[in-house]
Amino acid sequence: MPLEAAQAAGITVMPATTPLKSALAEARVAALAGDHRHALALLLAAAAPEADYVDLVRLAKALDRIDLGACGLRKLRVALLASHTLEHFAPVLRLFLAQAGFDAAVSVAPFDTVAASVLQPGSALYRDRPDVVWLFATARDVPLAVAPGAGMAERDAAIEAAVAERRMLWHRLAEAAGCLVLDTLVELPAEDPFGNLAGAAPWGRRAMLRRYDAALAEAAPTGVVLFDLDHVAAVYGRRRWDDARWWFHSRHAFALDASGLVAHAASRLLAGARGLAKKCLVLDLDNTLWGGVIGDDGLTGIRLGSGADGEAFVAFQTHVRALKERGVILAACSKNDAETAAAVFRDHPDSVLRVEDFAAFVANWDNKADNLRDIARRLNIGLDALVFVDDNPMERDIVRRHLPEVAVVDLPEDPSGYVAALAAPGWFEPAAFSAEDAERSRYYADNAAREAVRARFVDMDAYLRSLEMVATVGGADPFHLPRMAQLIGKSNQFHLTGTRHGEAELAALAARDDVTLRHIRLADRFGDNGLIACLVLRRDGGDLLVDTWVMSCRVLGRSVEEFTAGLMRDVARAQGCTRIVGRYVRSAKNGLVADLYPRIGFTRTSETDWVLDLATRDTGWTTWVQLAPSSDTPHA
Amino acid sequence: MPDRADIVSRLETVFQDTFDDPDLRIHDAMTAADLDDWDSLQHIVLVLAVERAFGVKLNPAEVGKLENVGKMVDLLLEKTARA
């Protein structure tokens, strides 16, 4: 039972029925009273991936009564294509997509019309203009039939043919729909007439499916994300996964009770692909990163490294450190004396984590809700980008009550369950990994060094000059295109228009001659900030329209805004435009840039539009950012 | 051994939870036509909820035969008697 396994691993699982009934009843009352946010929070808290199908469907039905848009969730249109029944799965997927931050519309193409839907240009699939198309294949869809004992050439040909079929579908979808394509790494069946040999012989069914999944992973281009269904099936338990009775009754390809696990994993993956993954892990220290209380037990008394639970704490630190190296920002938030707490990371020989691993280190006696607000402010990220980990249930409760936007991980009593408890919710699920991600936590640490220098300068201009900033500007080349899509997807605060162009959409825009895409990388004397801004500009007669302007808040207020304005003017002139038309579309989070256009000299012409007449703007903008000679920019 | 009235009463609770209507009453002749929400998807939910509530497992043929409440009660009487 995965439910019991999850509990054994220390993961909190909602027991079925009774708490569910009260959550449903409370949510109904809240929704009727118009408190949609509270109703939503109740339903989402009750939606455990391991819950059985009946409970999840009840939650999903209750979700239909809630206005998700009013709760600030992001719209997402998902189309499911399969040759097995998925109508039952759609509401559960919508539930877990809501948990991941989406107000999703999930459609299911008619049974067994995968190729027809994709290949017919006028099919319902394309009329719905989906943001995501999920080719939900299973092992039953992969032919790969070779005779027992088949030779190498025959095997390779069968696999190549099967992969070529997927390639053709990806290609057509990218061309016609310009959406994110989610394809599936298919699951290994539990049973086979050859038994063990099905995996051990190169021509065996399981060996072939493994090879097919690996070949798919190698073939997938950017814009195609692969969902590891086989992993989910294995986590659930393959024997239970193959629920033949519903296959025979109504063509359901996997156990209905596995729906939550599948929907949860896919939703987290889509959150990662769309920039809604969490960014920062905030950790308590005593009894979270080591056993005992450093202030009472001292460096030699805390449990870290030796002994059973000392090893468990090292394992947890190792996991946390791997997350940091993957690009998750770490922060410490502890009721402690700062110097005493920092000494563990500096002086304890078994501590895997070092003080430098933390982009923010807060140890004081204030309440944690205030400290979390402070951490978010210092790192310039939203509270909804934080995941909070604390062994103390009371602290978790305080944070849940005061900061509902913060994700809270319930640690079990036993530290050997910490890694599973942090990993299972999938808060940091990445859809892809780039060099940029690995560098991210360094960017934040470098920022702390910049702040320290800034404190020495009274004069802001002198400080900015001292940074020696150099910007490299370029377009949507294959290296930068995915990173540009990533930045557009995850930017909330410095995002003027709220567009969410995905990779495929950006590629389509880049191909148009009336559209100019620009990215900006910024380096300074403290290090490389990486890709920090991106522009989508469209020529419309004599106007250059600013479709998208996003910037990383890491570089806010460093005159990159003014540098960017100059860049837009250069593009406008090169395109023969006489005006730049910017738009500010207010969202819940972009109040930061409400006065950006007036600040750089644009004049308001309507509720949303701001115009700059180039004839009236002879002088440029004051900026301390130099253009790198290697930049690819138009010259006026 | 549970009697028919006992099964009907437990089954009524399952129906109320499944169709999200605490006032719902069931009777032997009741079919999918009598309830707006009783479609093929909801039928599956109903079967799973019945299985969970009564601790039984139904085979695909049995699932297909359960077109009215009376037959469902008969089957559950038979299944729980055997268990």
Chai-1 contact restraints between the chains, C-beta under 6 A:
chainA,res_idxA,chainB,res_idxB,connection_type,confidence,min_distance_angstrom,max_distance_angstrom,comment,restraint_id
A,Y53,B,L48,contact,1.0,0.0,6.0,A-B,restraint_1
A,V54,B,V45,contact,1.0,0.0,6.0,A-B,restraint_2
A,V54,B,L48,contact,1.0,0.0,6.0,A-B,restraint_3
A,V54,B,A49,contact,1.0,0.0,6.0,A-B,restraint_4
A,V57,B,V45,contact,1.0,0.0,6.0,A-B,restraint_5
A,E87,B,L41,contact,1.0,0.0,6.0,A-B,restraint_6
A,H88,B,L41,contact,1.0,0.0,6.0,A-B,restraint_7
A,R245,B,P60,contact,1.0,0.0,6.0,A-B,restraint_8
A,F248,B,P60,contact,1.0,0.0,6.0,A-B,restraint_9
A,H249,B,P60,contact,1.0,0.0,6.0,A-B,restraint_10
A,H249,B,V63,contact,1.0,0.0,6.0,A-B,restraint_11
